């Protein structure tokens, strides 16, 4: 597990203890080897946070909010989110994805 995901999951734990939301998570790897964290809450909101590293070995985190249909499509495409825009796939910051999934306003 990428160390960034440990921090994200701890933040989700803090937020969901306040909101009483249930959040499930899964770890995946894209077809090109990038780690991905998938978050799903009981309302079926789905968030994806991916980590890539630039040439200076600095992390670049990106988040997505998505519908179930968009998640199914990108899952069949090896969790590739950059090839072309998908209907139901909204790019966002990881912090906004975490708050959205945790149902904290």
Secondary structure, 3 states (H helix, E strand, C coil): CCHHHHHHHHHHHHHHHHHCCCEEEEEEECCCCCEEEEEEECCCCEEEEEEEECCCCCEEEEEEEECHHHHHHHHHCCCCCCCCCCCCEEEECHHHHHHHHHCCC
